[in-house]
Amino acid sequence: MATLQTIRTRAGLLIAIIIGISLAAFILGDLLQSGSSIMNKNQMKIGEINGESIEYPDFQRQVEELGEIYKQNTQQTQLDENSWVQVREQTWQTTVQNIVMSDVFKDLGLEVSSDELYDMLQGTNLHPIVQQLFRNPNTGQVDRGAVVNFLKQLDTNVAPEQKAYWLYLENQIVSERTQSKYTNMVGKGLFVTTTEAQQSIADASKQINFDYISLNNNTVADSAVKVNESDLKAYYNAHKKEFKQEKIRDLDYITFTVKPSAADYKDAENWISEIKNDFANTTDNEQFVNSNSDVAFDGTWYKNESLPENVGTWIFESNPTANDVFGPYFANESYSIVKLDSMAMLPDSVQARHILLKPNTQEELVSMQLLADSLKTAIEKGSNFATLAMQYSTDQGSAINGGDLGWFSRGQMVKPFEEAAFKNAINEVSIVPSQFGIHIVQTTDRGKLTQQVRIATLVRVVQPSTRTYQDTYALASKFASANTDAKKFNEAVVAEKLNKHVASVRENDREIAGLENARILIRAAYEADKGDILATTQGSPIFELGNNFVIAVLTKATEEGESTFEEAKTRVELAVAKEKKTEYLVKKATNALDGKTEIQAVASQLNASVQNAANINFNSFSIPGIGMEPAVVGTVAALETDKISKPVAGNNGVYIVKVTSVSQGSEQSLEAEQARLAQSLGYRATSQAYEAQRKKADIEDLRAKFY
């Protein structure tokens, strides 16, 4: 019977197939802090889709259910905050798709019947997900008996979380199949005519070589064109829909960074000086470091060149004995004492082979340990290691080579395995456990021996004390209490010569460069009015973000939709200036043409050069040297050979072109081109069918209020 462990083991690929994202943990701190006020205001709606309200309690329940699924999948007890962000996003997107598409599927009569689901789960046409879960890794075949046995046990002999996991997979399979039916219907409704295929062949097969003159807009000085207010307003009125804007909040902020004080440095120095004798006298260096140091004991063996210069000089030139100490010394904002733990002649690299036994249960662990002992004894008595590796090792990559791992240096293998391989004498066999299982390790050769040392380092990182935090907060509090609006804020920043930062944030953003855990500040920006000093959910103007106390003011609030003329004015000015420069260049190029039949003569009058482009066809996206210029591609595709074009206004400038030669490619199959275009349409249907429905849906996303 397939177990949950089997499903978990293979679920990485499975989830990638269904959802395509990796997920993990979420702490509901902000919501819990502000939850009562939200409830009091009766603002529990987290969104609305086509008139259907999505309430926070229901949505959060779905988030938690999906979070539990991913905990099981990753075998974690907790998920980190970034993963919970993705869990909520996946839950929202699934909710939107279910609601948007439910009426579409109903109108079309699309559904997955119970017989069809049975066929996908345990019938003759198993869904790829089921095949993945129940495929025997040794034979590559799907174990249909295991599928049936698992489903029989589902209601009686499976833990609730396992059942929930399986039902989740079933729902995903049904959803995927229904969506697939819809996109297939759309795809089958698309058709490529013979005329379209013929035109596509003609467009692709006609290869054009041409000369061109390029007059870039950037060569025209701003002073050469005149832009007045009426031009700007006329352009804006004609292109309003092009000037869209997002929902954005701009804020200015200052930070009061908590840094260690002189007293903090002195305290750290005193601490490490006072503990030096205890460290020197301890007989268990690893335990002492792990109990007292800010950095754990690492147990690495170092050569001289791998050590800090001062430590290497002390060890390899002063010849200390084991358990001698060096320091304290200051480096990297820390005080350290180094103790020589061990010194030995060790190889730089070793050649080794192994047999890996991988127990899946506690009972298997006991039997595997006994098997490992038996194999070790057999090898030491002369049994062939390679034969035993091919028979017993679960590391198939090395088993096929008799367990041989080749040569490797330190840092390439997991620590327990590395220590055993480097400690062994040549042909010595040892048993060592790691996170991968139980290894029977035999070192077959050792590299050049060098003098290496293992050191114990006691580290005291200089950290701000509670008093330092209090003093820094007091500075922030003094500033905040004296500057309660935008005007006073800016005046004080200038007067006190403070460093002001700026940020533009979207409603669902979670990060501001340089600040930790900035989500609370972003939420506050969307709850404030322009000119307000931002406040936490407790009403304080001071945000504690990592090691910074932050005070911020909202300077601008932009709503989603068409920009007003004033909001779009800068962009309008750029567009009108570009348009005027193009007109200027068109006029200049027209005057230069003036009946000329040779493109070189035109270039000479324009003080420009003639360049060449080869093998361009109507389907070309860009032209080497000038980039994406569809107007130029269209012009040369229709232009007669040896004819000079009129000035062509493009994306980046004005062009004059002359086709020098045209060649026809080899004949292509009309049927093959029809099939290719139809396949392309099918791909588009798959990606765009749902998106088209989503775009016309009325979706209100209010998640930013809660997360």
C-alpha positions as CSV (number, residue, x, y, z in Angstrom):
1,M,0.0,0.0,0.0
2,A,1.2,3.5,-0.8
3,T,1.8,5.5,2.3
4,L,1.7,9.2,3.0
5,Q,5.5,9.0,3.2
6,T,5.6,7.8,-0.4
7,I,3.3,10.6,-1.4
8,R,5.4,13.2,0.5
9,T,8.6,11.9,-1.1
10,R,7.3,12.3,-4.6
11,A,5.1,15.4,-4.0
12,G,7.7,17.9,-5.0
13,L,7.2,17.2,-8.7
14,L,3.5,16.7,-8.1
15,I,2.9,20.1,-6.6
16,A,5.1,21.7,-9.3
17,I,2.8,20.1,-11.9
18,I,-0.4,21.3,-10.2
19,I,0.5,24.7,-8.9
20,G,4.1,25.5,-9.9
21,I,5.1,27.3,-6.7
22,S,6.9,26.4,-3.5
23,L,5.3,27.5,-0.2
24,A,6.0,27.9,3.6
25,A,5.1,30.1,7.2
26,F,2.9,32.9,8.2
27,I,2.5,34.8,11.5
28,L,-0.8,36.6,11.8
29,G,0.7,39.2,14.2
30,D,-0.6,42.4,12.5
31,L,-4.1,41.1,12.1
32,L,-4.3,39.9,15.6
33,Q,-3.1,43.2,16.9
34,S,-5.6,45.1,14.8
35,G,-8.3,42.4,14.5
36,S,-10.7,43.9,17.1
37,S,-10.8,47.2,15.3
38,I,-11.4,45.5,12.0
39,M,-14.2,43.5,13.4
40,N,-15.7,46.5,15.1
41,K,-15.8,48.2,11.8
42,N,-17.4,45.1,10.3
43,Q,-14.8,45.1,7.5
44,M,-14.5,41.4,7.1
45,K,-14.8,41.4,3.3
46,I,-11.4,40.4,1.8
47,G,-12.6,40.7,-1.8
48,E,-15.5,40.5,-4.2
49,I,-15.6,38.5,-7.5
50,N,-18.4,39.0,-9.9
51,G,-20.7,40.2,-7.1
52,E,-19.7,37.3,-4.8
53,S,-18.3,38.5,-1.5
54,I,-15.2,36.7,-0.1
55,E,-15.2,36.9,3.7
56,Y,-11.9,36.9,5.7
57,P,-12.8,33.9,8.0
58,D,-13.6,31.7,5.0
59,F,-10.6,32.7,3.1
60,Q,-8.2,32.3,6.0
61,R,-9.6,28.8,6.7
62,Q,-8.7,27.9,3.1
63,V,-5.3,29.5,3.5
64,E,-4.6,27.4,6.7
65,E,-5.9,24.2,5.0
66,L,-3.5,24.8,2.1
67,G,-0.7,25.6,4.5
68,E,-1.2,22.3,6.3
69,I,-1.0,20.5,2.9
70,Y,2.3,22.1,2.3
71,K,3.6,21.4,5.7
72,Q,2.9,17.7,5.0
73,N,4.5,17.9,1.6
74,T,7.7,19.5,2.9
75,Q,7.6,17.6,6.3
76,Q,7.9,20.8,8.2
77,T,6.1,21.8,11.4
78,Q,6.2,25.5,10.5
79,L,6.3,27.5,7.3
80,D,8.2,30.8,7.0
81,E,6.6,34.1,6.2
82,N,7.6,34.2,2.6
83,S,6.0,30.9,2.0
84,W,2.8,31.9,3.7
85,V,2.7,34.9,1.3
86,Q,2.7,32.5,-1.5
87,V,0.1,30.2,0.1
88,R,-2.2,33.2,0.4
89,E,-1.5,34.2,-3.2
90,Q,-2.3,30.6,-4.4
91,T,-5.5,30.5,-2.4
92,W,-6.6,33.8,-3.8
93,Q,-5.8,32.8,-7.4
94,T,-7.6,29.5,-6.9
95,T,-10.7,31.3,-5.5
96,V,-10.8,33.8,-8.4
97,Q,-10.5,31.0,-11.0
98,N,-13.2,28.9,-9.3
99,I,-15.7,31.7,-9.2
100,V,-14.9,33.2,-12.6
101,M,-15.0,29.9,-14.4
102,S,-17.9,28.2,-12.5
103,D,-20.6,29.9,-14.6
104,V,-18.6,29.4,-17.8
105,F,-18.3,25.7,-17.1
106,K,-22.0,25.4,-16.1
107,D,-23.2,27.2,-19.3
108,L,-21.1,24.9,-21.4
109,G,-22.1,21.8,-19.5
110,L,-18.5,21.0,-18.6
111,E,-17.9,18.7,-15.6
112,V,-16.0,15.6,-14.5
113,S,-18.3,12.7,-13.9
114,S,-17.8,10.1,-11.2
115,D,-17.0,7.5,-13.8
116,E,-14.4,9.7,-15.3
117,L,-12.8,10.5,-11.9
118,Y,-12.8,6.7,-11.2
119,D,-11.0,6.1,-14.4
120,M,-8.3,8.8,-13.6
121,L,-7.8,7.5,-10.1
122,Q,-7.8,3.7,-10.5
123,G,-9.1,2.8,-13.9
124,T,-7.3,2.3,-17.3
125,N,-6.4,5.9,-17.9
126,L,-4.6,7.0,-14.7
127,H,-4.0,10.7,-14.3
128,P,-0.3,11.6,-14.5
129,I,-0.4,12.7,-10.9
130,V,-1.5,9.2,-9.8
131,Q,1.0,7.6,-12.1
132,Q,3.8,9.7,-10.5
133,L,2.8,8.7,-7.0
134,F,2.4,5.0,-7.5
135,R,5.2,4.3,-10.0
136,N,7.7,1.7,-8.8
137,P,11.1,3.4,-8.9
138,N,12.9,0.1,-9.6
139,T,10.7,-1.0,-12.6
140,G,9.3,2.3,-13.8
141,Q,5.8,0.7,-13.9
142,V,2.7,2.0,-12.2
143,D,1.6,-0.3,-9.4
144,R,-2.1,-0.4,-9.9
145,G,-2.6,-2.8,-7.0
146,A,-1.0,-0.2,-4.7
147,V,-3.5,2.4,-6.0
148,V,-6.5,0.2,-5.2
149,N,-5.2,-0.8,-1.8
150,F,-4.5,2.7,-0.8
151,L,-8.0,3.9,-1.8
152,K,-9.5,1.0,0.2
153,Q,-7.7,2.1,3.3
154,L,-8.6,5.7,2.9
155,D,-11.7,5.7,5.1
156,T,-10.6,3.2,7.7
157,N,-6.8,3.0,8.1
158,V,-5.5,6.4,7.1
159,A,-4.8,9.4,9.4
160,P,-7.1,12.4,8.9
161,E,-4.3,14.6,7.6
162,Q,-3.4,11.9,5.0
163,K,-7.0,11.7,3.9
164,A,-7.2,15.5,3.6
165,Y,-4.0,15.5,1.6
166,W,-5.4,12.9,-0.8
167,L,-8.7,14.7,-1.2
168,Y,-6.8,17.9,-2.0
169,L,-5.1,16.0,-4.8
170,E,-8.4,14.7,-6.1
171,N,-9.8,18.3,-6.2
172,Q,-6.7,19.5,-8.1
173,I,-7.1,16.6,-10.6
174,V,-10.8,17.5,-11.2
175,S,-10.0,21.2,-11.5
176,E,-7.2,20.5,-14.0
177,R,-9.3,18.2,-16.1
178,T,-12.2,20.6,-16.3
179,Q,-10.0,23.5,-17.3
180,S,-8.3,21.2,-19.8
181,K,-11.7,20.4,-21.4
182,Y,-12.4,24.1,-21.6
183,T,-9.2,25.1,-23.3
184,N,-9.5,22.1,-25.7
185,M,-12.9,23.3,-26.7
186,V,-11.6,26.8,-27.4
187,G,-8.6,25.4,-29.3
188,K,-10.8,23.1,-31.4
189,G,-12.9,26.1,-32.4
190,L,-9.9,27.9,-33.9
191,F,-9.2,27.3,-37.6
192,V,-6.4,28.4,-40.0
193,T,-7.6,28.9,-43.6
194,T,-5.6,28.0,-46.7
195,T,-5.2,31.7,-47.5
196,E,-3.7,32.4,-44.1
197,A,-1.2,29.6,-44.5
198,Q,-0.3,30.7,-48.0
199,Q,0.2,34.3,-46.8
200,S,2.3,33.0,-43.9
201,I,4.6,31.0,-46.2
202,A,4.9,34.0,-48.6
203,D,5.8,36.4,-45.7
204,A,8.4,34.0,-44.3
205,S,10.0,32.9,-47.5
206,K,10.6,36.4,-49.0
207,Q,14.0,37.4,-47.8
208,I,14.9,41.1,-48.2
209,N,18.3,42.8,-48.2
210,F,18.2,46.6,-48.0
211,D,20.2,49.8,-47.3
212,Y,19.0,52.3,-44.9
213,I,19.7,55.7,-43.4
214,S,18.8,56.1,-39.7
215,L,18.1,59.5,-38.1
216,N,17.6,58.9,-34.4
217,N,15.3,61.2,-32.4
218,N,18.1,61.7,-29.8
219,T,20.1,63.6,-32.4
220,V,17.6,66.4,-32.3
221,A,18.2,69.0,-29.6
222,D,15.3,69.9,-27.3
223,S,15.7,73.5,-28.4
224,A,15.0,72.6,-32.0
225,V,11.4,71.8,-31.3
226,K,8.8,74.0,-29.6
227,V,6.2,72.4,-27.2
228,N,3.5,74.5,-25.7
229,E,0.7,73.9,-23.3
230,S,-2.0,73.5,-26.0
231,D,0.1,70.8,-27.7
232,L,0.4,68.9,-24.4
233,K,-3.4,69.1,-23.7
234,A,-4.3,68.1,-27.2
235,Y,-2.0,65.1,-27.1
236,Y,-3.3,64.1,-23.6
237,N,-7.0,64.3,-24.7
238,A,-6.2,62.2,-27.8
239,H,-4.3,59.5,-25.8
240,K,-6.0,59.5,-22.4
241,K,-6.2,55.7,-22.3
242,E,-2.5,55.4,-22.8
243,F,-1.8,57.2,-19.5
244,K,-2.8,54.6,-17.0
245,Q,-1.5,54.7,-13.5
246,E,-1.2,52.2,-10.7
247,K,-2.4,52.6,-7.1
248,I,0.8,53.9,-5.5
249,R,1.8,55.6,-2.2
250,D,4.9,57.7,-2.0
251,L,6.5,58.3,1.4
252,D,9.5,60.0,2.9
253,Y,11.1,58.5,5.9
254,I,14.0,58.8,8.3
255,T,15.6,56.1,10.3
256,F,17.2,56.1,13.8
257,T,19.4,53.0,13.5
258,V,20.3,51.2,16.7
259,K,24.1,50.7,16.7
260,P,26.3,49.4,19.5
261,S,27.5,52.2,21.8
262,A,31.0,52.6,23.2
263,A,29.8,51.0,26.4
264,D,28.5,48.0,24.3
265,Y,32.0,47.5,22.8
266,K,33.5,47.7,26.3
267,D,31.1,45.2,27.8
268,A,31.8,42.7,25.0
269,E,35.6,43.2,25.5
270,N,35.3,42.7,29.3
271,W,33.1,39.6,28.9
272,I,35.6,37.8,26.6
273,S,38.5,38.8,28.8
274,E,36.9,37.5,31.9
275,I,36.0,34.1,30.3
276,K,39.4,33.6,28.8
277,N,40.8,31.5,31.7
278,D,37.8,29.3,31.8
279,F,38.1,28.7,28.0
280,A,41.8,27.9,28.3
281,N,41.2,25.4,31.1
282,T,38.2,23.5,29.7
283,T,38.8,20.0,28.5
284,D,35.7,19.9,26.2
285,N,36.3,22.7,23.7
286,E,33.3,21.9,21.5
287,Q,30.8,21.9,24.4
288,F,32.3,25.1,25.9
289,V,32.1,27.0,22.5
290,N,28.6,25.8,21.8
291,S,27.5,26.8,25.3
292,N,29.1,30.3,25.4
293,S,30.0,31.5,21.9
294,D,27.9,33.5,19.5
295,V,29.2,31.3,16.7
296,A,29.0,27.5,17.0
297,F,32.0,25.1,17.0
298,D,32.5,24.1,13.3
299,G,35.1,21.3,13.6
300,T,36.7,22.2,10.3
301,W,40.3,21.2,9.6
302,Y,42.3,24.2,8.2
303,K,45.5,24.7,6.3
304,N,47.6,27.8,7.1
305,E,46.4,29.7,4.0
306,S,42.7,29.1,5.0
307,L,43.0,30.7,8.4
308,P,42.9,34.4,9.3
309,E,46.4,35.8,8.9
310,N,46.9,36.6,12.6
311,V,45.7,33.1,13.6
312,G,47.7,31.3,11.0
313,T,50.9,33.2,12.0
314,W,50.3,32.3,15.7
315,I,49.8,28.6,15.0
316,F,52.4,27.9,12.3
317,E,55.1,30.3,13.4
318,S,54.8,30.3,17.3
319,N,54.3,26.6,17.5
320,P,51.7,26.5,20.2
321,T,50.7,23.2,21.8
322,A,47.1,21.7,21.9
323,N,44.8,23.8,24.1
324,D,46.9,27.0,24.0
325,V,44.9,30.1,23.3
326,F,45.4,33.3,21.2
327,G,43.6,36.6,21.8
328,P,41.2,38.2,22.4
329,Y,41.4,40.2,19.2
330,F,38.8,42.4,17.5
331,A,37.6,41.8,13.9
332,N,34.2,42.0,12.0
333,E,32.4,43.6,14.9
334,S,33.3,40.8,17.2
335,Y,35.9,39.9,19.9
336,S,37.4,36.4,19.5
337,I,39.7,34.0,21.3
338,V,41.2,31.1,19.3
339,K,42.2,27.8,20.9
340,L,44.3,25.2,19.2
341,D,42.1,22.1,19.4
342,S,44.1,19.6,17.3
343,M,47.0,19.4,14.8
344,A,47.6,16.6,12.4
345,M,49.1,15.6,9.0
346,L,46.0,15.1,6.9
347,P,45.3,14.7,3.1
348,D,44.0,17.5,1.0
349,S,41.7,15.0,-0.7
350,V,40.7,11.3,-0.6
351,Q,39.2,8.7,-2.8
352,A,36.5,6.7,-1.3
353,R,33.5,4.4,-1.9
354,H,30.4,3.7,0.1
355,I,27.3,1.6,0.5
356,L,24.3,3.6,1.6
357,L,21.5,2.0,3.6
358,K,18.4,4.1,3.9
359,P,15.9,3.1,6.6
360,N,12.3,4.6,6.4
361,T,11.1,3.5,9.8
362,Q,12.5,3.0,13.3
363,E,12.1,-0.7,12.9
364,E,14.1,-0.6,9.6
365,L,16.8,1.5,11.3
366,V,17.6,-1.3,13.8
367,S,17.8,-3.9,11.0
368,M,19.8,-1.6,8.8
369,Q,22.4,-1.1,11.6
370,L,22.8,-4.9,11.9
371,L,23.1,-5.2,8.1
372,A,25.8,-2.4,8.1
373,D,27.8,-4.3,10.8
374,S,27.5,-7.5,8.8
375,L,28.6,-5.8,5.5
376,K,31.6,-4.1,7.3
377,T,32.7,-7.5,8.7
378,A,32.3,-9.2,5.3
379,I,34.4,-6.5,3.5
380,E,37.1,-6.7,6.2
381,K,37.2,-10.5,5.6
382,G,37.7,-10.0,1.9
383,S,34.3,-9.8,0.3
384,N,34.1,-7.7,-2.9
385,F,33.0,-4.2,-2.0
386,A,31.8,-3.4,-5.5
387,T,29.5,-6.4,-5.6
388,L,28.0,-5.6,-2.2
389,A,27.5,-2.0,-3.2
390,M,25.6,-3.0,-6.4
391,Q,23.5,-5.4,-4.4
392,Y,22.7,-3.3,-1.3
393,S,23.4,0.4,-1.8
394,T,20.3,2.7,-2.3
395,D,22.6,5.3,-3.8
396,Q,22.0,4.1,-7.4
397,G,24.3,6.8,-8.8
398,S,27.4,5.3,-7.2
399,A,26.2,1.7,-6.9
400,I,26.5,1.2,-10.6
401,N,30.2,2.0,-10.2
402,G,30.7,-0.3,-7.2
403,G,30.0,2.5,-4.7
404,D,33.0,4.5,-6.0
405,L,32.7,8.3,-5.4
406,G,36.0,9.2,-6.9
407,W,38.3,11.9,-5.4
408,F,36.9,14.7,-3.4
409,S,38.2,17.4,-1.1
410,R,36.8,18.8,2.1
411,G,33.5,20.6,1.9
412,Q,32.1,18.4,-0.9
413,M,30.4,15.8,1.3
414,V,28.1,15.9,4.3
415,K,30.1,16.4,7.5
416,P,29.8,13.0,9.2
417,F,30.7,11.2,5.9
418,E,33.6,13.6,5.2
419,E,35.1,13.1,8.7
420,A,35.0,9.3,8.3
421,A,36.5,9.3,4.8
422,F,39.4,11.6,5.8
423,K,40.0,9.9,9.1
424,N,40.2,6.4,7.7
425,A,43.5,4.8,6.7
426,I,43.7,3.4,3.2
427,N,41.3,0.5,2.8
428,E,39.9,1.0,6.3
429,V,36.2,0.6,6.6
430,S,33.9,2.5,9.0
431,I,30.2,3.0,9.6
432,V,28.8,6.5,9.9
433,P,25.2,7.8,9.9
434,S,24.1,11.0,8.1
435,Q,20.8,12.7,7.1
436,F,20.8,10.4,4.1
437,G,21.1,7.1,5.9
438,I,23.8,4.7,7.1
439,H,27.1,4.8,5.2
440,I,29.6,1.9,5.0
441,V,32.7,4.0,4.0
442,Q,36.0,2.7,2.7
443,T,38.8,5.1,1.9
444,T,40.7,3.7,-1.1
445,D,43.4,6.3,-1.5
446,R,44.6,9.5,0.2
447,G,46.1,12.6,-1.3
448,K,49.2,14.5,-0.2
449,L,49.5,15.0,3.5
450,T,49.8,18.6,4.8
451,Q,49.9,20.1,8.3
452,Q,46.3,20.9,9.3
453,V,44.7,22.2,12.4
454,R,41.3,22.3,14.1
455,I,40.6,25.3,16.2
456,A,37.9,26.3,18.7
457,T,36.9,29.9,18.4
458,L,35.0,31.7,21.2
459,V,33.2,34.7,19.6
460,R,31.4,37.6,21.3
461,V,29.6,39.7,18.7
462,V,29.1,43.3,19.8
463,Q,25.4,43.9,20.0
464,P,23.4,46.9,21.1
465,S,22.3,46.6,24.7
466,T,18.8,47.3,26.0
467,R,20.1,50.7,27.2
468,T,21.3,51.5,23.7
469,Y,17.9,50.6,22.3
470,Q,16.2,52.8,24.8
471,D,18.5,55.7,24.0
472,T,17.9,55.4,20.3
473,Y,14.2,55.1,20.8
474,A,14.3,58.3,22.9
475,L,15.9,60.2,20.0
476,A,13.2,58.9,17.6
477,S,10.5,59.7,20.2
478,K,11.8,63.3,20.6
479,F,11.8,63.9,16.9
480,A,8.3,62.4,16.5
481,S,6.7,64.4,19.3
482,A,8.1,67.7,17.9
483,N,7.3,67.1,14.3
484,T,3.6,66.0,13.9
485,D,3.0,67.0,10.2
486,A,4.7,66.9,6.9
487,K,5.9,70.6,7.0
488,K,7.5,70.2,10.4
489,F,8.9,66.8,9.4
490,N,10.7,68.3,6.4
491,E,11.9,71.4,8.2
492,A,13.4,69.3,11.0
493,V,15.1,66.9,8.6
494,V,16.9,69.9,7.0
495,A,17.6,71.6,10.3
496,E,19.0,68.5,11.9
497,K,20.8,67.4,8.7
498,L,19.2,64.0,8.7
499,N,19.3,61.6,5.8
500,K,15.8,61.4,4.3
501,H,14.8,58.3,2.3
502,V,12.0,58.0,-0.3
503,A,9.9,55.0,-1.3
504,S,7.0,54.3,-3.7
505,V,5.0,51.3,-2.7
506,R,2.1,49.3,-4.2
507,E,-0.7,48.1,-1.9
508,N,0.4,44.5,-1.8
509,D,4.2,45.2,-1.6
510,R,6.0,43.6,1.3
511,E,9.5,45.1,1.1
512,I,11.2,48.5,1.1
513,A,14.9,48.3,0.3
514,G,17.0,48.6,3.4
515,L,14.2,48.0,5.9
516,E,13.3,44.7,7.6
517,N,9.7,43.6,7.9
518,A,8.4,46.7,6.1
519,R,4.9,45.4,5.5
520,I,3.4,47.2,8.5
521,L,4.8,50.5,7.2
522,I,3.3,49.9,3.7
523,R,-0.1,49.1,5.2
524,A,0.0,52.2,7.3
525,A,0.7,54.2,4.1
526,Y,-2.5,53.0,2.6
527,E,-4.5,53.9,5.7
528,A,-3.2,57.5,5.8
529,D,-3.9,60.7,3.9
530,K,-1.4,62.8,2.0
531,G,0.7,64.8,4.4
532,D,0.0,62.5,7.4
533,I,2.7,61.1,9.6
534,L,2.2,57.4,9.4
535,A,1.1,55.5,12.5
536,T,1.3,51.9,13.7
537,T,-1.8,49.9,14.6
538,Q,-1.3,51.1,18.1
539,G,-1.2,54.7,17.0
540,S,2.5,55.3,17.4
541,P,4.4,57.3,14.8
542,I,7.5,55.1,15.4
543,F,7.9,51.9,13.5
544,E,10.4,49.4,14.8
545,L,11.7,47.6,11.7
546,G,14.7,45.4,12.5
547,N,17.4,47.6,14.0
548,N,15.8,50.8,12.8
549,F,13.2,53.1,14.3
550,V,11.4,54.6,11.4
551,I,9.3,57.8,11.1
552,A,7.5,58.4,7.8
553,V,5.2,60.9,6.1
554,L,2.9,60.2,3.2
555,T,3.8,62.6,0.4
556,K,1.7,61.4,-2.5
557,A,-1.3,59.1,-3.1
558,T,-2.1,57.9,-6.6
559,E,-5.2,55.9,-7.4
560,E,-5.6,53.3,-10.1
561,G,-7.0,54.4,-13.4
562,E,-6.5,57.1,-16.0
563,S,-4.0,59.8,-14.9
564,T,-5.1,63.4,-14.8
565,F,-3.4,65.8,-17.1
566,E,-1.2,67.1,-14.2
567,E,-0.3,63.6,-13.1
568,A,0.6,62.5,-16.6
569,K,2.2,65.8,-17.7
570,T,5.8,64.6,-17.5
571,R,5.0,61.6,-19.6
572,V,3.0,63.7,-22.0
573,E,5.9,66.2,-22.5
574,L,8.2,63.4,-23.4
575,A,5.7,61.9,-25.9
576,V,5.0,65.3,-27.5
577,A,8.7,66.1,-27.7
578,K,9.3,62.8,-29.4
579,E,6.5,63.4,-31.8
580,K,7.8,66.9,-32.7
581,K,11.3,65.6,-33.2
582,T,10.0,62.9,-35.5
583,E,8.2,65.6,-37.5
584,Y,11.3,67.6,-37.6
585,L,13.4,64.7,-39.0
586,V,10.7,63.7,-41.5
587,K,10.8,67.3,-42.9
588,K,14.6,67.3,-42.9
589,A,14.7,63.9,-44.7
590,T,12.0,64.9,-47.3
591,N,14.1,68.0,-48.2
592,A,17.2,65.9,-48.5
593,L,15.4,63.4,-50.9
594,D,14.2,66.1,-53.3
595,G,14.2,63.8,-56.4
596,K,17.4,62.0,-55.6
597,T,17.7,58.4,-56.9
598,E,20.9,57.3,-55.0
599,I,20.6,56.7,-51.3
600,Q,24.3,57.6,-50.8
601,A,23.6,61.1,-52.1
602,V,20.7,61.5,-49.6
603,A,23.0,60.3,-46.8
604,S,25.7,62.8,-47.8
605,Q,23.2,65.7,-47.6
606,L,22.0,64.5,-44.2
607,N,25.5,64.0,-43.0
608,A,24.6,60.4,-42.2
609,S,25.9,57.0,-43.2
610,V,24.3,54.2,-45.2
611,Q,23.9,50.9,-43.4
612,N,22.8,47.4,-44.5
613,A,20.4,44.8,-43.3
614,A,20.1,41.3,-44.6
615,N,17.6,38.5,-44.7
616,I,14.6,40.4,-43.3
617,N,11.1,39.1,-43.9
618,F,7.6,40.3,-43.1
619,N,7.6,38.2,-39.9
620,S,10.9,39.7,-38.5
621,F,10.5,41.2,-35.1
622,S,13.6,43.4,-35.2
623,I,16.3,44.7,-37.5
624,P,19.9,44.3,-36.5
625,G,21.3,47.7,-35.7
626,I,18.1,49.5,-35.2
627,G,15.9,47.2,-33.1
628,M,12.1,46.8,-33.2
629,E,10.9,48.9,-36.1
630,P,7.7,47.3,-37.6
631,A,7.1,50.3,-39.9
632,V,10.5,49.8,-41.5
633,V,9.8,46.0,-41.9
634,G,6.4,46.7,-43.5
635,T,7.9,49.3,-45.8
636,V,10.7,47.1,-47.2
637,A,8.3,44.2,-47.6
638,A,6.1,46.3,-50.0
639,L,8.9,48.3,-51.6
640,E,10.1,47.6,-55.1
641,T,13.8,46.7,-55.6
642,D,16.1,49.7,-56.2
643,K,13.4,52.2,-55.1
644,I,14.1,54.7,-52.4
645,S,11.3,55.1,-49.9
646,K,9.8,58.2,-48.5
647,P,10.8,59.0,-44.9
648,V,9.5,56.3,-42.5
649,A,8.6,57.4,-39.0
650,G,9.6,54.6,-36.6
651,N,9.7,54.0,-32.9
652,N,13.1,55.6,-32.4
653,G,13.6,57.8,-35.3
654,V,13.1,58.4,-39.0
655,Y,14.4,56.0,-41.7
656,I,15.0,56.1,-45.5
657,V,15.3,52.6,-47.1
658,K,16.2,51.1,-50.4
659,V,15.7,47.4,-51.2
660,T,18.8,46.0,-52.9
661,S,17.7,42.4,-53.5
662,V,14.8,40.0,-52.8
663,S,15.1,36.2,-52.7
664,Q,12.6,33.5,-52.3
665,G,13.2,30.6,-49.9
666,S,12.5,27.0,-50.6
667,E,8.9,25.8,-51.1
668,Q,7.1,24.9,-47.9
669,S,4.2,22.4,-47.4
670,L,0.9,24.2,-47.2
671,E,-0.6,21.5,-45.0
672,A,2.5,21.6,-42.7
673,E,2.2,25.4,-42.3
674,Q,-1.6,25.1,-41.6
675,A,-0.8,22.5,-38.9
676,R,1.9,24.7,-37.4
677,L,-0.3,27.8,-37.2
678,A,-3.1,25.7,-35.8
679,Q,-0.8,24.3,-33.1
680,S,0.3,27.9,-32.3
681,L,-3.3,28.9,-31.9
682,G,-3.9,25.9,-29.6
683,Y,-1.1,27.0,-27.4
684,R,-2.5,30.5,-27.2
685,A,-5.9,29.1,-26.3
686,T,-4.4,27.2,-23.4
687,S,-2.7,30.3,-22.0
688,Q,-5.3,32.9,-22.9
689,A,-8.7,31.2,-22.6
690,Y,-8.9,31.6,-18.8
691,E,-7.2,35.0,-18.9
692,A,-9.8,36.4,-21.2
693,Q,-12.6,35.4,-18.8
694,R,-10.6,36.8,-15.9
695,K,-10.1,40.2,-17.5
696,K,-13.8,40.7,-18.1
697,A,-14.6,39.7,-14.5
698,D,-15.3,42.3,-11.8
699,I,-12.6,41.6,-9.2
700,E,-12.1,43.6,-6.0
701,D,-9.0,42.6,-4.1
702,L,-9.0,43.9,-0.5
703,R,-6.4,41.5,0.9
704,A,-4.0,44.3,1.8
705,K,-6.4,45.3,4.6
706,F,-5.7,42.0,6.4
707,Y,-2.1,40.9,5.5
